[in-house]
Amino acid sequence: SSNIWINTNKLLDQNSSYYYEGVNGFKTGFHDDAGNCLIVTANINSREVFLIIMKSETDDNRYQDATTLLDSIYNYW
């Protein structure tokens, strides 16, 4: 049997403008107190990276923040 997984993380979606090569997971979320949140796992230059984005005002902001951090990490290593 096959399972179908639906993921709303735009960093994983190759058809999204936010797609980021090397990202391999993980979870989006929203809470009144924490705003738009995003947990990101990625493999950048053979290193496992974990990011947690909280308190983003919009859905787009959480992906923009994640991309900025991922770019910084990628350029550092």
C-alpha positions as CSV (number, residue, x, y, z in Angstrom):
1,S,0.0,0.0,0.0
2,S,1.2,3.5,-0.6
3,N,0.8,6.6,1.6
4,I,0.2,10.1,0.3
5,W,1.7,12.8,2.4
6,I,0.6,16.4,2.0
7,N,3.0,19.1,3.2
8,T,2.4,22.8,3.2
9,N,6.1,23.7,3.5
10,K,6.7,25.8,0.4
11,L,10.5,25.3,0.7
12,L,9.9,21.6,-0.3
13,D,7.6,22.4,-3.2
14,Q,9.6,22.5,-6.5
15,N,6.8,24.5,-8.1
16,S,6.9,27.2,-5.4
17,S,8.9,30.4,-5.7
18,Y,10.2,29.6,-2.2
19,Y,11.6,26.2,-3.1
20,Y,15.1,25.8,-1.6
21,E,17.4,23.0,-2.7
22,G,18.7,21.0,0.3
23,V,15.7,21.5,2.5
24,N,14.3,18.1,3.4
25,G,11.5,19.0,5.9
26,F,9.7,19.7,8.3
27,K,6.6,21.5,9.7
28,T,4.6,24.7,9.3
29,G,2.3,26.0,12.0
30,F,0.3,28.9,13.4
31,H,-0.7,29.9,16.9
32,D,-2.3,33.1,18.1
33,D,0.6,33.7,20.5
34,A,3.4,32.5,18.2
35,G,2.1,33.7,14.8
36,N,3.2,31.9,11.7
37,C,5.9,29.4,12.5
38,L,8.2,27.1,10.5
39,I,10.6,24.4,11.5
40,V,13.1,23.7,8.7
41,T,15.6,20.8,8.3
42,A,18.1,21.0,5.5
43,N,21.4,19.5,4.4
44,I,23.7,22.3,3.3
45,N,27.3,21.5,2.3
46,S,27.0,18.1,4.0
47,R,25.8,19.6,7.3
48,E,22.5,19.1,8.9
49,V,20.8,22.4,9.6
50,F,17.7,23.1,11.8
51,L,15.9,26.4,11.8
52,I,12.9,27.5,13.9
53,I,11.0,30.6,12.7
54,M,8.4,32.1,15.0
55,K,6.3,35.2,15.2
56,S,6.2,35.9,11.5
57,E,3.4,38.3,10.6
58,T,2.5,36.5,7.4
59,D,2.8,33.1,5.7
60,D,5.2,34.7,3.1
61,N,7.4,36.3,5.9
62,R,8.2,32.9,7.4
63,Y,9.5,31.7,4.1
64,Q,11.4,34.9,3.4
65,D,13.0,34.7,6.9
66,A,13.9,31.1,6.4
67,T,15.4,31.7,3.0
68,T,17.5,34.6,4.4
69,L,18.9,32.4,7.1
70,L,19.5,29.5,4.8
71,D,21.4,31.7,2.4
72,S,23.5,33.0,5.3
73,I,24.3,29.5,6.4
74,Y,25.1,28.4,2.9
75,N,27.4,31.3,2.3
76,Y,29.2,30.8,5.7
77,W,30.1,27.2,4.9
